[in-house]
Amino acid sequence: MKMKIDESMKLDSQLCFPLYAASRKIVNFYTPHLKPLGITYTQYIMFLVLWEKDGITVGELCRRLMLDTGTVTPMLKNTEKQGLIKRTRSEEDERVVVITLTEEGKALYRKAKDIPAQIGSCVKLSKSDATALYKILYKLLEE
């Protein structure tokens, strides 16, 4: 028996679904590029932050990645075990943990620097559509 449901309750009416599916698709584009480097997508975006500004606090990293400490802390532990970062307590406030890149973490930059161009070639959007989407998504994230 077919159920009568409101239009608003159909999958095709949900904004969340194409955002979710598109996000998964984009992240999957990264996998073959990141696997040889031995890092996950979440580690990759963490490295993007650290390559831009080394020596940041866990709190600052969480804000930049829009992730909570419960998500970031296990990733930091694993990345430290890989020898790519170092976590140290701040001398000013021992409650604050500072993340710094090791030489291996810095060297990873050279191996990863072509990834954005490689991913860009996988995404079938015009430059103007990609720019518009980027602006719309960040507008959504600001709310």
Phi and psi in radians as a Rosetta constraint file:
Dihedral C 1 N 2 CA 2 C 2 CIRCULARHARMONIC -1.403 0.35
Dihedral N 2 CA 2 C 2 N 3 CIRCULARHARMONIC 2.303 0.35
Dihedral C 2 N 3 CA 3 C 3 CIRCULARHARMONIC -1.499 0.35
Dihedral N 3 CA 3 C 3 N 4 CIRCULARHARMONIC 2.464 0.35
Dihedral C 3 N 4 CA 4 C 4 CIRCULARHARMONIC -1.558 0.35
Dihedral N 4 CA 4 C 4 N 5 CIRCULARHARMONIC 2.080 0.35
Dihedral C 4 N 5 CA 5 C 5 CIRCULARHARMONIC -2.187 0.35
Dihedral N 5 CA 5 C 5 N 6 CIRCULARHARMONIC 2.711 0.35
Dihedral C 5 N 6 CA 6 C 6 CIRCULARHARMONIC -1.142 0.35
Dihedral N 6 CA 6 C 6 N 7 CIRCULARHARMONIC 2.585 0.35
Dihedral C 6 N 7 CA 7 C 7 CIRCULARHARMONIC -0.957 0.35
Dihedral N 7 CA 7 C 7 N 8 CIRCULARHARMONIC -0.663 0.35
Dihedral C 7 N 8 CA 8 C 8 CIRCULARHARMONIC -1.161 0.35
Dihedral N 8 CA 8 C 8 N 9 CIRCULARHARMONIC -0.271 0.35
Dihedral C 8 N 9 CA 9 C 9 CIRCULARHARMONIC -1.718 0.35
Dihedral N 9 CA 9 C 9 N 10 CIRCULARHARMONIC 0.123 0.35
Dihedral C 9 N 10 CA 10 C 10 CIRCULARHARMONIC -1.493 0.35
Dihedral N 10 CA 10 C 10 N 11 CIRCULARHARMONIC 2.546 0.35
Dihedral C 10 N 11 CA 11 C 11 CIRCULARHARMONIC -0.970 0.35
Dihedral N 11 CA 11 C 11 N 12 CIRCULARHARMONIC -0.752 0.35
Dihedral C 11 N 12 CA 12 C 12 CIRCULARHARMONIC -1.189 0.35
Dihedral N 12 CA 12 C 12 N 13 CIRCULARHARMONIC -0.168 0.35
Dihedral C 12 N 13 CA 13 C 13 CIRCULARHARMONIC -1.645 0.35
Dihedral N 13 CA 13 C 13 N 14 CIRCULARHARMONIC -0.078 0.35
Dihedral C 13 N 14 CA 14 C 14 CIRCULARHARMONIC -1.622 0.35
Dihedral N 14 CA 14 C 14 N 15 CIRCULARHARMONIC 2.219 0.35
Dihedral C 14 N 15 CA 15 C 15 CIRCULARHARMONIC -1.196 0.35
Dihedral N 15 CA 15 C 15 N 16 CIRCULARHARMONIC -0.595 0.35
Dihedral C 15 N 16 CA 16 C 16 CIRCULARHARMONIC -1.073 0.35
Dihedral N 16 CA 16 C 16 N 17 CIRCULARHARMONIC -0.603 0.35
Dihedral C 16 N 17 CA 17 C 17 CIRCULARHARMONIC -1.188 0.35
Dihedral N 17 CA 17 C 17 N 18 CIRCULARHARMONIC -0.888 0.35
Dihedral C 17 N 18 CA 18 C 18 CIRCULARHARMONIC -1.127 0.35
Dihedral N 18 CA 18 C 18 N 19 CIRCULARHARMONIC -0.521 0.35
Dihedral C 18 N 19 CA 19 C 19 CIRCULARHARMONIC -1.128 0.35
Dihedral N 19 CA 19 C 19 N 20 CIRCULARHARMONIC -0.810 0.35
Dihedral C 19 N 20 CA 20 C 20 CIRCULARHARMONIC -1.082 0.35
Dihedral N 20 CA 20 C 20 N 21 CIRCULARHARMONIC -0.860 0.35
Dihedral C 20 N 21 CA 21 C 21 CIRCULARHARMONIC -1.146 0.35
Dihedral N 21 CA 21 C 21 N 22 CIRCULARHARMONIC -0.711 0.35
Dihedral C 21 N 22 CA 22 C 22 CIRCULARHARMONIC -1.145 0.35
Dihedral N 22 CA 22 C 22 N 23 CIRCULARHARMONIC -0.707 0.35
Dihedral C 22 N 23 CA 23 C 23 CIRCULARHARMONIC -1.063 0.35
Dihedral N 23 CA 23 C 23 N 24 CIRCULARHARMONIC -0.801 0.35
Dihedral C 23 N 24 CA 24 C 24 CIRCULARHARMONIC -1.078 0.35
Dihedral N 24 CA 24 C 24 N 25 CIRCULARHARMONIC -0.724 0.35
Dihedral C 24 N 25 CA 25 C 25 CIRCULARHARMONIC -1.108 0.35
Dihedral N 25 CA 25 C 25 N 26 CIRCULARHARMONIC -0.786 0.35
Dihedral C 25 N 26 CA 26 C 26 CIRCULARHARMONIC -1.119 0.35
Dihedral N 26 CA 26 C 26 N 27 CIRCULARHARMONIC -0.819 0.35
Dihedral C 26 N 27 CA 27 C 27 CIRCULARHARMONIC -1.037 0.35
Dihedral N 27 CA 27 C 27 N 28 CIRCULARHARMONIC -0.682 0.35
Dihedral C 27 N 28 CA 28 C 28 CIRCULARHARMONIC -1.118 0.35
Dihedral N 28 CA 28 C 28 N 29 CIRCULARHARMONIC -0.498 0.35
Dihedral C 28 N 29 CA 29 C 29 CIRCULARHARMONIC -1.075 0.35
Dihedral N 29 CA 29 C 29 N 30 CIRCULARHARMONIC -0.561 0.35
Dihedral C 29 N 30 CA 30 C 30 CIRCULARHARMONIC -1.316 0.35
Dihedral N 30 CA 30 C 30 N 31 CIRCULARHARMONIC -0.527 0.35
Dihedral C 30 N 31 CA 31 C 31 CIRCULARHARMONIC -0.873 0.35
Dihedral N 31 CA 31 C 31 N 32 CIRCULARHARMONIC -0.891 0.35
Dihedral C 31 N 32 CA 32 C 32 CIRCULARHARMONIC -1.153 0.35
Dihedral N 32 CA 32 C 32 N 33 CIRCULARHARMONIC -0.350 0.35
Dihedral C 32 N 33 CA 33 C 33 CIRCULARHARMONIC -1.510 0.35
Dihedral N 33 CA 33 C 33 N 34 CIRCULARHARMONIC -0.542 0.35
Dihedral C 33 N 34 CA 34 C 34 CIRCULARHARMONIC -1.546 0.35
Dihedral N 34 CA 34 C 34 N 35 CIRCULARHARMONIC -0.520 0.35
Dihedral C 34 N 35 CA 35 C 35 CIRCULARHARMONIC -0.967 0.35
Dihedral N 35 CA 35 C 35 N 36 CIRCULARHARMONIC -0.817 0.35
Dihedral C 35 N 36 CA 36 C 36 CIRCULARHARMONIC -1.095 0.35
Dihedral N 36 CA 36 C 36 N 37 CIRCULARHARMONIC -0.401 0.35
Dihedral C 36 N 37 CA 37 C 37 CIRCULARHARMONIC -1.492 0.35
Dihedral N 37 CA 37 C 37 N 38 CIRCULARHARMONIC -0.193 0.35
Dihedral C 37 N 38 CA 38 C 38 CIRCULARHARMONIC 1.329 0.35
Dihedral N 38 CA 38 C 38 N 39 CIRCULARHARMONIC 0.443 0.35
Dihedral C 38 N 39 CA 39 C 39 CIRCULARHARMONIC -2.247 0.35
Dihedral N 39 CA 39 C 39 N 40 CIRCULARHARMONIC 2.757 0.35
Dihedral C 39 N 40 CA 40 C 40 CIRCULARHARMONIC -1.601 0.35
Dihedral N 40 CA 40 C 40 N 41 CIRCULARHARMONIC 3.005 0.35
Dihedral C 40 N 41 CA 41 C 41 CIRCULARHARMONIC -1.063 0.35
Dihedral N 41 CA 41 C 41 N 42 CIRCULARHARMONIC -0.745 0.35
Dihedral C 41 N 42 CA 42 C 42 CIRCULARHARMONIC -1.117 0.35
Dihedral N 42 CA 42 C 42 N 43 CIRCULARHARMONIC -0.679 0.35
Dihedral C 42 N 43 CA 43 C 43 CIRCULARHARMONIC -1.119 0.35
Dihedral N 43 CA 43 C 43 N 44 CIRCULARHARMONIC -0.689 0.35
Dihedral C 43 N 44 CA 44 C 44 CIRCULARHARMONIC -1.026 0.35
Dihedral N 44 CA 44 C 44 N 45 CIRCULARHARMONIC -0.832 0.35
Dihedral C 44 N 45 CA 45 C 45 CIRCULARHARMONIC -1.199 0.35
Dihedral N 45 CA 45 C 45 N 46 CIRCULARHARMONIC -0.517 0.35
Dihedral C 45 N 46 CA 46 C 46 CIRCULARHARMONIC -1.109 0.35
Dihedral N 46 CA 46 C 46 N 47 CIRCULARHARMONIC -0.776 0.35
Dihedral C 46 N 47 CA 47 C 47 CIRCULARHARMONIC -1.123 0.35
Dihedral N 47 CA 47 C 47 N 48 CIRCULARHARMONIC -0.621 0.35
Dihedral C 47 N 48 CA 48 C 48 CIRCULARHARMONIC -0.986 0.35
Dihedral N 48 CA 48 C 48 N 49 CIRCULARHARMONIC -0.727 0.35
Dihedral C 48 N 49 CA 49 C 49 CIRCULARHARMONIC -1.170 0.35
Dihedral N 49 CA 49 C 49 N 50 CIRCULARHARMONIC -0.815 0.35
Dihedral C 49 N 50 CA 50 C 50 CIRCULARHARMONIC -1.213 0.35
Dihedral N 50 CA 50 C 50 N 51 CIRCULARHARMONIC -0.601 0.35
Dihedral C 50 N 51 CA 51 C 51 CIRCULARHARMONIC -1.173 0.35
Dihedral N 51 CA 51 C 51 N 52 CIRCULARHARMONIC -0.541 0.35
Dihedral C 51 N 52 CA 52 C 52 CIRCULARHARMONIC -1.298 0.35
Dihedral N 52 CA 52 C 52 N 53 CIRCULARHARMONIC -0.705 0.35
Dihedral C 52 N 53 CA 53 C 53 CIRCULARHARMONIC -2.609 0.35
Dihedral N 53 CA 53 C 53 N 54 CIRCULARHARMONIC 1.719 0.35
Dihedral C 53 N 54 CA 54 C 54 CIRCULARHARMONIC -1.337 0.35
Dihedral N 54 CA 54 C 54 N 55 CIRCULARHARMONIC 2.656 0.35
Dihedral C 54 N 55 CA 55 C 55 CIRCULARHARMONIC 1.398 0.35
Dihedral N 55 CA 55 C 55 N 56 CIRCULARHARMONIC 0.708 0.35
Dihedral C 55 N 56 CA 56 C 56 CIRCULARHARMONIC -1.767 0.35
Dihedral N 56 CA 56 C 56 N 57 CIRCULARHARMONIC 2.865 0.35
Dihedral C 56 N 57 CA 57 C 57 CIRCULARHARMONIC -1.432 0.35
Dihedral N 57 CA 57 C 57 N 58 CIRCULARHARMONIC 2.814 0.35
Dihedral C 57 N 58 CA 58 C 58 CIRCULARHARMONIC -1.038 0.35
Dihedral N 58 CA 58 C 58 N 59 CIRCULARHARMONIC -0.732 0.35
Dihedral C 58 N 59 CA 59 C 59 CIRCULARHARMONIC -1.038 0.35
Dihedral N 59 CA 59 C 59 N 60 CIRCULARHARMONIC -0.749 0.35
Dihedral C 59 N 60 CA 60 C 60 CIRCULARHARMONIC -1.150 0.35
Dihedral N 60 CA 60 C 60 N 61 CIRCULARHARMONIC -0.711 0.35
Dihedral C 60 N 61 CA 61 C 61 CIRCULARHARMONIC -1.071 0.35
Dihedral N 61 CA 61 C 61 N 62 CIRCULARHARMONIC -0.789 0.35
Dihedral C 61 N 62 CA 62 C 62 CIRCULARHARMONIC -1.028 0.35
Dihedral N 62 CA 62 C 62 N 63 CIRCULARHARMONIC -0.758 0.35
Dihedral C 62 N 63 CA 63 C 63 CIRCULARHARMONIC -1.097 0.35
Dihedral N 63 CA 63 C 63 N 64 CIRCULARHARMONIC -0.796 0.35
Dihedral C 63 N 64 CA 64 C 64 CIRCULARHARMONIC -1.101 0.35
Dihedral N 64 CA 64 C 64 N 65 CIRCULARHARMONIC -0.665 0.35
Dihedral C 64 N 65 CA 65 C 65 CIRCULARHARMONIC -1.547 0.35
Dihedral N 65 CA 65 C 65 N 66 CIRCULARHARMONIC -0.122 0.35
Dihedral C 65 N 66 CA 66 C 66 CIRCULARHARMONIC 0.996 0.35
Dihedral N 66 CA 66 C 66 N 67 CIRCULARHARMONIC 0.752 0.35
Dihedral C 66 N 67 CA 67 C 67 CIRCULARHARMONIC -2.220 0.35
Dihedral N 67 CA 67 C 67 N 68 CIRCULARHARMONIC 2.733 0.35
Dihedral C 67 N 68 CA 68 C 68 CIRCULARHARMONIC -1.571 0.35
Dihedral N 68 CA 68 C 68 N 69 CIRCULARHARMONIC 2.900 0.35
Dihedral C 68 N 69 CA 69 C 69 CIRCULARHARMONIC -1.130 0.35
Dihedral N 69 CA 69 C 69 N 70 CIRCULARHARMONIC -0.489 0.35
Dihedral C 69 N 70 CA 70 C 70 CIRCULARHARMONIC -1.123 0.35
Dihedral N 70 CA 70 C 70 N 71 CIRCULARHARMONIC -0.484 0.35
Dihedral C 70 N 71 CA 71 C 71 CIRCULARHARMONIC -1.506 0.35
Dihedral N 71 CA 71 C 71 N 72 CIRCULARHARMONIC -0.720 0.35
Dihedral C 71 N 72 CA 72 C 72 CIRCULARHARMONIC -1.322 0.35
Dihedral N 72 CA 72 C 72 N 73 CIRCULARHARMONIC -0.686 0.35
Dihedral C 72 N 73 CA 73 C 73 CIRCULARHARMONIC -1.029 0.35
Dihedral N 73 CA 73 C 73 N 74 CIRCULARHARMONIC -0.846 0.35
Dihedral C 73 N 74 CA 74 C 74 CIRCULARHARMONIC -1.063 0.35
Dihedral N 74 CA 74 C 74 N 75 CIRCULARHARMONIC -0.648 0.35
Dihedral C 74 N 75 CA 75 C 75 CIRCULARHARMONIC -1.119 0.35
Dihedral N 75 CA 75 C 75 N 76 CIRCULARHARMONIC -0.721 0.35
Dihedral C 75 N 76 CA 76 C 76 CIRCULARHARMONIC -1.113 0.35
Dihedral N 76 CA 76 C 76 N 77 CIRCULARHARMONIC -0.721 0.35
Dihedral C 76 N 77 CA 77 C 77 CIRCULARHARMONIC -1.052 0.35
Dihedral N 77 CA 77 C 77 N 78 CIRCULARHARMONIC -0.815 0.35
Dihedral C 77 N 78 CA 78 C 78 CIRCULARHARMONIC -1.124 0.35
Dihedral N 78 CA 78 C 78 N 79 CIRCULARHARMONIC -0.727 0.35
Dihedral C 78 N 79 CA 79 C 79 CIRCULARHARMONIC -1.174 0.35
Dihedral N 79 CA 79 C 79 N 80 CIRCULARHARMONIC -0.617 0.35
Dihedral C 79 N 80 CA 80 C 80 CIRCULARHARMONIC -1.171 0.35
Dihedral N 80 CA 80 C 80 N 81 CIRCULARHARMONIC -0.719 0.35
Dihedral C 80 N 81 CA 81 C 81 CIRCULARHARMONIC -1.052 0.35
Dihedral N 81 CA 81 C 81 N 82 CIRCULARHARMONIC -0.560 0.35
Dihedral C 81 N 82 CA 82 C 82 CIRCULARHARMONIC -1.294 0.35
Dihedral N 82 CA 82 C 82 N 83 CIRCULARHARMONIC -0.166 0.35
Dihedral C 82 N 83 CA 83 C 83 CIRCULARHARMONIC 1.421 0.35
Dihedral N 83 CA 83 C 83 N 84 CIRCULARHARMONIC 0.338 0.35
Dihedral C 83 N 84 CA 84 C 84 CIRCULARHARMONIC -1.710 0.35
Dihedral N 84 CA 84 C 84 N 85 CIRCULARHARMONIC -0.380 0.35
Dihedral C 84 N 85 CA 85 C 85 CIRCULARHARMONIC -2.421 0.35
Dihedral N 85 CA 85 C 85 N 86 CIRCULARHARMONIC 2.919 0.35
Dihedral C 85 N 86 CA 86 C 86 CIRCULARHARMONIC -2.309 0.35
Dihedral N 86 CA 86 C 86 N 87 CIRCULARHARMONIC 2.374 0.35
Dihedral C 86 N 87 CA 87 C 87 CIRCULARHARMONIC -1.889 0.35
Dihedral N 87 CA 87 C 87 N 88 CIRCULARHARMONIC 2.259 0.35
Dihedral C 87 N 88 CA 88 C 88 CIRCULARHARMONIC -2.374 0.35
Dihedral N 88 CA 88 C 88 N 89 CIRCULARHARMONIC 2.664 0.35
Dihedral C 88 N 89 CA 89 C 89 CIRCULARHARMONIC -1.359 0.35
Dihedral N 89 CA 89 C 89 N 90 CIRCULARHARMONIC 2.452 0.35
Dihedral C 89 N 90 CA 90 C 90 CIRCULARHARMONIC -1.131 0.35
Dihedral N 90 CA 90 C 90 N 91 CIRCULARHARMONIC 2.446 0.35
Dihedral C 90 N 91 CA 91 C 91 CIRCULARHARMONIC -1.234 0.35
Dihedral N 91 CA 91 C 91 N 92 CIRCULARHARMONIC -0.528 0.35
Dihedral C 91 N 92 CA 92 C 92 CIRCULARHARMONIC -1.338 0.35
Dihedral N 92 CA 92 C 92 N 93 CIRCULARHARMONIC -0.607 0.35
Dihedral C 92 N 93 CA 93 C 93 CIRCULARHARMONIC -2.602 0.35
Dihedral N 93 CA 93 C 93 N 94 CIRCULARHARMONIC 1.847 0.35
Dihedral C 93 N 94 CA 94 C 94 CIRCULARHARMONIC -1.139 0.35
Dihedral N 94 CA 94 C 94 N 95 CIRCULARHARMONIC -0.222 0.35
Dihedral C 94 N 95 CA 95 C 95 CIRCULARHARMONIC -1.303 0.35
Dihedral N 95 CA 95 C 95 N 96 CIRCULARHARMONIC -0.318 0.35
Dihedral C 95 N 96 CA 96 C 96 CIRCULARHARMONIC -1.644 0.35
Dihedral N 96 CA 96 C 96 N 97 CIRCULARHARMONIC 2.266 0.35
Dihedral C 96 N 97 CA 97 C 97 CIRCULARHARMONIC -1.850 0.35
Dihedral N 97 CA 97 C 97 N 98 CIRCULARHARMONIC 2.274 0.35
Dihedral C 97 N 98 CA 98 C 98 CIRCULARHARMONIC -1.856 0.35
Dihedral N 98 CA 98 C 98 N 99 CIRCULARHARMONIC 2.382 0.35
Dihedral C 98 N 99 CA 99 C 99 CIRCULARHARMONIC -1.884 0.35
Dihedral N 99 CA 99 C 99 N 100 CIRCULARHARMONIC 2.238 0.35
Dihedral C 99 N 100 CA 100 C 100 CIRCULARHARMONIC -2.245 0.35
Dihedral N 100 CA 100 C 100 N 101 CIRCULARHARMONIC 2.626 0.35
Dihedral C 100 N 101 CA 101 C 101 CIRCULARHARMONIC -1.363 0.35
Dihedral N 101 CA 101 C 101 N 102 CIRCULARHARMONIC 2.465 0.35
Dihedral C 101 N 102 CA 102 C 102 CIRCULARHARMONIC -1.470 0.35
Dihedral N 102 CA 102 C 102 N 103 CIRCULARHARMONIC 3.061 0.35
Dihedral C 102 N 103 CA 103 C 103 CIRCULARHARMONIC -1.052 0.35
Dihedral N 103 CA 103 C 103 N 104 CIRCULARHARMONIC -0.636 0.35
Dihedral C 103 N 104 CA 104 C 104 CIRCULARHARMONIC -1.159 0.35
Dihedral N 104 CA 104 C 104 N 105 CIRCULARHARMONIC -0.661 0.35
Dihedral C 104 N 105 CA 105 C 105 CIRCULARHARMONIC -1.159 0.35
Dihedral N 105 CA 105 C 105 N 106 CIRCULARHARMONIC -0.667 0.35
Dihedral C 105 N 106 CA 106 C 106 CIRCULARHARMONIC -1.185 0.35
Dihedral N 106 CA 106 C 106 N 107 CIRCULARHARMONIC -0.692 0.35
Dihedral C 106 N 107 CA 107 C 107 CIRCULARHARMONIC -1.147 0.35
Dihedral N 107 CA 107 C 107 N 108 CIRCULARHARMONIC -0.488 0.35
Dihedral C 107 N 108 CA 108 C 108 CIRCULARHARMONIC -1.058 0.35
Dihedral N 108 CA 108 C 108 N 109 CIRCULARHARMONIC -0.506 0.35
Dihedral C 108 N 109 CA 109 C 109 CIRCULARHARMONIC -0.963 0.35
Dihedral N 109 CA 109 C 109 N 110 CIRCULARHARMONIC -0.813 0.35
Dihedral C 109 N 110 CA 110 C 110 CIRCULARHARMONIC -1.083 0.35
Dihedral N 110 CA 110 C 110 N 111 CIRCULARHARMONIC -0.600 0.35
Dihedral C 110 N 111 CA 111 C 111 CIRCULARHARMONIC -1.316 0.35
Dihedral N 111 CA 111 C 111 N 112 CIRCULARHARMONIC -0.449 0.35
Dihedral C 111 N 112 CA 112 C 112 CIRCULARHARMONIC -1.778 0.35
Dihedral N 112 CA 112 C 112 N 113 CIRCULARHARMONIC -0.154 0.35
Dihedral C 112 N 113 CA 113 C 113 CIRCULARHARMONIC -1.120 0.35
Dihedral N 113 CA 113 C 113 N 114 CIRCULARHARMONIC -0.341 0.35
Dihedral C 113 N 114 CA 114 C 114 CIRCULARHARMONIC -1.592 0.35
Dihedral N 114 CA 114 C 114 N 115 CIRCULARHARMONIC -0.089 0.35
Dihedral C 114 N 115 CA 115 C 115 CIRCULARHARMONIC -1.045 0.35
Dihedral N 115 CA 115 C 115 N 116 CIRCULARHARMONIC -0.801 0.35
Dihedral C 115 N 116 CA 116 C 116 CIRCULARHARMONIC -0.969 0.35
Dihedral N 116 CA 116 C 116 N 117 CIRCULARHARMONIC -0.728 0.35
Dihedral C 116 N 117 CA 117 C 117 CIRCULARHARMONIC -1.174 0.35
Dihedral N 117 CA 117 C 117 N 118 CIRCULARHARMONIC -0.676 0.35
Dihedral C 117 N 118 CA 118 C 118 CIRCULARHARMONIC -1.136 0.35
Dihedral N 118 CA 118 C 118 N 119 CIRCULARHARMONIC -0.706 0.35
Dihedral C 118 N 119 CA 119 C 119 CIRCULARHARMONIC -1.229 0.35
Dihedral N 119 CA 119 C 119 N 120 CIRCULARHARMONIC -0.695 0.35
Dihedral C 119 N 120 CA 120 C 120 CIRCULARHARMONIC -0.980 0.35
Dihedral N 120 CA 120 C 120 N 121 CIRCULARHARMONIC -0.604 0.35
Dihedral C 120 N 121 CA 121 C 121 CIRCULARHARMONIC -1.288 0.35
Dihedral N 121 CA 121 C 121 N 122 CIRCULARHARMONIC -0.293 0.35
Dihedral C 121 N 122 CA 122 C 122 CIRCULARHARMONIC -1.478 0.35
Dihedral N 122 CA 122 C 122 N 123 CIRCULARHARMONIC -0.458 0.35
Dihedral C 122 N 123 CA 123 C 123 CIRCULARHARMONIC -1.523 0.35
Dihedral N 123 CA 123 C 123 N 124 CIRCULARHARMONIC 2.063 0.35
Dihedral C 123 N 124 CA 124 C 124 CIRCULARHARMONIC -1.587 0.35
Dihedral N 124 CA 124 C 124 N 125 CIRCULARHARMONIC 1.110 0.35
Dihedral C 124 N 125 CA 125 C 125 CIRCULARHARMONIC -2.213 0.35
Dihedral N 125 CA 125 C 125 N 126 CIRCULARHARMONIC 2.544 0.35
Dihedral C 125 N 126 CA 126 C 126 CIRCULARHARMONIC -1.180 0.35
Dihedral N 126 CA 126 C 126 N 127 CIRCULARHARMONIC 2.829 0.35
Dihedral C 126 N 127 CA 127 C 127 CIRCULARHARMONIC -1.003 0.35
Dihedral N 127 CA 127 C 127 N 128 CIRCULARHARMONIC -0.740 0.35
Dihedral C 127 N 128 CA 128 C 128 CIRCULARHARMONIC -1.208 0.35
Dihedral N 128 CA 128 C 128 N 129 CIRCULARHARMONIC -0.667 0.35
Dihedral C 128 N 129 CA 129 C 129 CIRCULARHARMONIC -1.150 0.35
Dihedral N 129 CA 129 C 129 N 130 CIRCULARHARMONIC -0.730 0.35
Dihedral C 129 N 130 CA 130 C 130 CIRCULARHARMONIC -1.108 0.35
Dihedral N 130 CA 130 C 130 N 131 CIRCULARHARMONIC -0.725 0.35
Dihedral C 130 N 131 CA 131 C 131 CIRCULARHARMONIC -1.129 0.35
Dihedral N 131 CA 131 C 131 N 132 CIRCULARHARMONIC -0.755 0.35
Dihedral C 131 N 132 CA 132 C 132 CIRCULARHARMONIC -1.113 0.35
Dihedral N 132 CA 132 C 132 N 133 CIRCULARHARMONIC -0.771 0.35
Dihedral C 132 N 133 CA 133 C 133 CIRCULARHARMONIC -1.080 0.35
Dihedral N 133 CA 133 C 133 N 134 CIRCULARHARMONIC -0.781 0.35
Dihedral C 133 N 134 CA 134 C 134 CIRCULARHARMONIC -0.965 0.35
Dihedral N 134 CA 134 C 134 N 135 CIRCULARHARMONIC -0.835 0.35
Dihedral C 134 N 135 CA 135 C 135 CIRCULARHARMONIC -1.125 0.35
Dihedral N 135 CA 135 C 135 N 136 CIRCULARHARMONIC -0.739 0.35
Dihedral C 135 N 136 CA 136 C 136 CIRCULARHARMONIC -1.112 0.35
Dihedral N 136 CA 136 C 136 N 137 CIRCULARHARMONIC -0.776 0.35
Dihedral C 136 N 137 CA 137 C 137 CIRCULARHARMONIC -1.114 0.35
Dihedral N 137 CA 137 C 137 N 138 CIRCULARHARMONIC -0.735 0.35
Dihedral C 137 N 138 CA 138 C 138 CIRCULARHARMONIC -1.202 0.35
Dihedral N 138 CA 138 C 138 N 139 CIRCULARHARMONIC -0.548 0.35
Dihedral C 138 N 139 CA 139 C 139 CIRCULARHARMONIC -1.099 0.35
Dihedral N 139 CA 139 C 139 N 140 CIRCULARHARMONIC -0.746 0.35
Dihedral C 139 N 140 CA 140 C 140 CIRCULARHARMONIC -1.101 0.35
Dihedral N 140 CA 140 C 140 N 141 CIRCULARHARMONIC -0.698 0.35
Dihedral C 140 N 141 CA 141 C 141 CIRCULARHARMONIC -1.231 0.35
Dihedral N 141 CA 141 C 141 N 142 CIRCULARHARMONIC -0.404 0.35
Dihedral C 141 N 142 CA 142 C 142 CIRCULARHARMONIC -1.224 0.35
Dihedral N 142 CA 142 C 142 N 143 CIRCULARHARMONIC -0.423 0.35
